[in-house]
Amino acid sequence: MQASSYRIEDIVPHRPPMLLVDRVVDFDEAEGSAVVEARARPEWTGSHSAIEYMAQAAAVLVGLSDRLRGESAARPGFLLGTRRLNLFAPSLVAGKMYLVSAKVAFSDGEAACFECEMRDGAEKVAAAALNAYRPMDPAAFLKEMIRR
């Protein structure tokens, strides 16, 4: 595994105030996994917020994989749903740094499922399988969704 020298903003399409990931800790292309650090923002401390932190860890994983293939721009994706969501803490602690991991369970290039966890040290805070869709042409996809 390796840490990334890329700025988070160069890997994912998120921008403040929606950018919740602070730093890439580990990335393993062969294993399809990434671990990031995320400091809990005061407005993102409800236990349900763990879903977004985990989704952004998955976005980092995909963004770094894209970079290795020579893609330069972060392509947006859409969180479709969550399965097996387990929230082990009633809330996150504002200002606390958490480790968030994502591992590819399935991907066909557009649709994907990620096994994710959020930890406070050795303690698991949340875990879920996240389903996402990242169309090859996000603008065309959004136009189609608006027309419906």
The 8 nearest C-alpha neighbors of each residue, nearest first, counted from 0:
[[1, 27, 26, 25, 2, 28, 33, 32],
 [0, 2, 25, 26, 3, 27, 24, 23],
 [1, 3, 25, 24, 23, 26, 4, 0],
 [2, 4, 5, 23, 1, 26, 25, 24],
 [3, 5, 6, 2, 23, 7, 22, 1],
 [6, 4, 3, 7, 9, 10, 8, 63],
 [5, 7, 9, 8, 4, 10, 22, 3],
 [6, 8, 10, 9, 5, 11, 22, 21],
 [9, 7, 6, 10, 11, 12, 13, 14],
 [10, 8, 6, 7, 11, 5, 73, 72],
 [9, 11, 62, 7, 8, 73, 59, 63],
 [10, 12, 73, 13, 8, 62, 59, 58],
 [11, 13, 73, 75, 74, 14, 8, 10],
 [14, 12, 18, 11, 17, 8, 15, 19],
 [13, 15, 18, 17, 16, 12, 8, 11],
 [16, 14, 17, 18, 13, 19, 8, 20],
 [15, 17, 18, 14, 19, 13, 40, 42],
 [18, 16, 15, 14, 19, 13, 20, 51],
 [17, 19, 15, 14, 13, 16, 20, 55],
 [18, 20, 17, 37, 52, 21, 55, 38],
 [21, 19, 37, 18, 22, 36, 55, 35],
 [20, 22, 37, 36, 19, 38, 7, 23],
 [21, 23, 36, 35, 20, 24, 7, 37],
 [24, 22, 35, 2, 3, 25, 34, 36],
 [23, 25, 2, 35, 34, 22, 36, 26],
 [26, 24, 2, 1, 34, 33, 0, 23],
 [25, 27, 33, 1, 0, 32, 2, 28],
 [26, 28, 0, 32, 30, 29, 31, 33],
 [29, 27, 31, 30, 26, 64, 32, 0],
 [28, 30, 27, 31, 32, 0, 26, 64],
 [31, 29, 27, 28, 32, 102, 103, 26],
 [32, 30, 28, 103, 29, 102, 27, 33],
 [33, 31, 102, 27, 30, 101, 26, 60],
 [32, 34, 26, 60, 25, 101, 100, 27],
 [35, 33, 100, 25, 24, 99, 23, 26],
 [36, 34, 23, 24, 99, 22, 98, 56],
 [37, 35, 98, 22, 21, 97, 20, 99],
 [36, 38, 20, 21, 97, 96, 19, 39],
 [37, 39, 96, 95, 94, 97, 40, 36],
 [40, 38, 93, 94, 95, 37, 44, 43],
 [39, 41, 43, 93, 42, 38, 94, 44],
 [42, 40, 93, 43, 44, 39, 94, 92],
 [41, 43, 40, 44, 45, 93, 39, 48],
 [44, 42, 40, 41, 48, 45, 39, 93],
 [43, 45, 91, 90, 41, 42, 93, 46],
 [46, 44, 90, 47, 48, 43, 91, 89],
 [45, 47, 90, 48, 89, 49, 91, 44],
 [46, 48, 49, 45, 50, 86, 90, 44],
 [49, 47, 50, 46, 45, 51, 43, 44],
 [50, 48, 52, 47, 51, 46, 53, 125],
 [49, 51, 53, 48, 52, 47, 54, 127],
 [52, 50, 54, 53, 49, 48, 55, 47],
 [51, 53, 49, 55, 54, 50, 56, 19],
 [52, 54, 56, 50, 51, 55, 115, 49],
 [55, 53, 51, 57, 56, 52, 50, 58],
 [54, 56, 58, 52, 57, 53, 51, 59],
 [55, 57, 53, 59, 58, 54, 101, 100],
 [56, 58, 60, 54, 101, 55, 59, 61],
 [59, 57, 55, 61, 56, 60, 62, 11],
 [60, 58, 62, 56, 57, 61, 11, 63],
 [61, 59, 57, 33, 63, 58, 62, 64],
 [60, 62, 64, 58, 59, 63, 65, 57],
 [63, 61, 10, 59, 65, 64, 60, 11],
 [62, 64, 66, 65, 60, 61, 59, 10],
 [63, 65, 61, 67, 66, 62, 60, 28],
 [66, 64, 62, 68, 70, 63, 67, 61],
 [65, 67, 63, 69, 70, 68, 64, 71],
 [66, 68, 64, 65, 69, 63, 70, 28],
 [67, 69, 65, 66, 70, 64, 63, 71],
 [70, 68, 66, 67, 71, 65, 64, 72],
 [71, 69, 66, 65, 68, 72, 67, 73],
 [70, 72, 66, 69, 73, 65, 9, 10],
 [73, 71, 70, 74, 9, 10, 12, 66],
 [72, 74, 11, 12, 10, 62, 75, 71],
 [73, 75, 72, 76, 12, 133, 11, 137],
 [76, 74, 12, 133, 73, 137, 77, 11],
 [75, 77, 133, 132, 74, 131, 78, 134],
 [78, 76, 132, 131, 79, 133, 75, 130],
 [77, 79, 131, 80, 130, 132, 76, 54],
 [80, 78, 131, 130, 77, 132, 81, 129],
 [79, 81, 130, 78, 129, 82, 131, 128],
 [80, 82, 129, 128, 130, 84, 127, 83],
 [83, 81, 128, 84, 127, 129, 80, 130],
 [82, 84, 127, 128, 85, 81, 126, 129],
 [85, 83, 127, 82, 126, 81, 86, 128],
 [86, 84, 126, 125, 87, 83, 127, 124],
 [85, 87, 125, 88, 124, 46, 84, 126],
 [86, 88, 124, 125, 85, 123, 89, 46],
 [89, 87, 90, 124, 86, 46, 91, 125],
 [90, 88, 46, 87, 91, 86, 45, 124],
 [91, 89, 46, 45, 88, 44, 92, 47],
 [90, 92, 44, 46, 45, 93, 39, 88],
 [91, 93, 95, 44, 94, 39, 90, 41],
 [94, 92, 41, 39, 40, 95, 44, 91],
 [93, 95, 39, 38, 40, 92, 96, 41],
 [96, 94, 38, 92, 93, 39, 97, 91],
 [95, 97, 38, 37, 39, 36, 94, 98],
 [98, 96, 119, 37, 36, 118, 38, 99],
 [99, 97, 36, 118, 35, 117, 37, 119],
 [98, 100, 117, 35, 34, 116, 53, 36],
 [101, 99, 34, 116, 115, 33, 56, 35],
 [100, 102, 115, 57, 33, 32, 114, 56],
 [103, 101, 32, 114, 113, 31, 104, 115],
 [102, 104, 113, 31, 105, 112, 114, 32],
 [103, 105, 113, 112, 102, 114, 106, 111],
 [106, 104, 112, 111, 103, 107, 113, 110],
 [107, 105, 111, 108, 110, 112, 109, 103],
 [106, 108, 109, 110, 111, 105, 112, 132],
 [109, 107, 106, 110, 111, 133, 135, 134],
 [108, 110, 133, 134, 132, 107, 111, 135],
 [111, 109, 132, 107, 106, 131, 108, 133],
 [110, 112, 106, 105, 131, 130, 132, 109],
 [111, 113, 130, 105, 104, 129, 103, 131],
 [114, 112, 103, 129, 104, 102, 128, 101],
 [113, 115, 128, 102, 101, 127, 104, 103],
 [114, 116, 101, 100, 127, 126, 53, 113],
 [117, 115, 126, 100, 125, 99, 118, 127],
 [116, 118, 99, 125, 124, 98, 123, 126],
 [119, 117, 123, 124, 98, 122, 97, 120],
 [118, 120, 97, 122, 121, 123, 124, 98],
 [119, 121, 122, 118, 97, 98, 123, 96],
 [120, 122, 119, 123, 118, 124, 98, 117],
 [123, 121, 119, 120, 118, 124, 117, 87],
 [122, 124, 118, 125, 117, 119, 121, 87],
 [125, 123, 87, 118, 117, 88, 86, 122],
 [126, 124, 86, 117, 85, 87, 116, 123],
 [125, 127, 116, 85, 115, 84, 117, 86],
 [128, 126, 84, 83, 115, 82, 114, 129],
 [127, 129, 114, 82, 113, 81, 83, 115],
 [130, 128, 81, 113, 112, 80, 127, 82],
 [131, 129, 112, 80, 79, 111, 81, 78],
 [132, 130, 78, 79, 111, 77, 110, 112],
 [131, 133, 110, 77, 109, 76, 134, 111],
 [134, 132, 76, 109, 77, 110, 75, 135],
 [135, 133, 109, 136, 137, 132, 140, 76],
 [134, 136, 137, 133, 109, 74, 108, 140],
 [135, 137, 134, 139, 138, 140, 133, 74],
 [138, 136, 140, 134, 139, 141, 135, 75],
 [139, 137, 141, 140, 136, 142, 143, 134],
 [140, 138, 142, 141, 137, 136, 143, 144],
 [139, 141, 137, 143, 138, 142, 144, 136],
 [142, 140, 144, 138, 143, 139, 145, 137],
 [143, 141, 139, 145, 144, 140, 138, 146],
 [142, 144, 140, 146, 141, 145, 139, 147],
 [143, 145, 141, 147, 142, 146, 140, 139],
 [144, 146, 142, 147, 143, 141, 140, 139],
 [147, 145, 143, 144, 142, 141, 140, 139],
 [146, 144, 145, 143, 142, 141, 140, 139]]
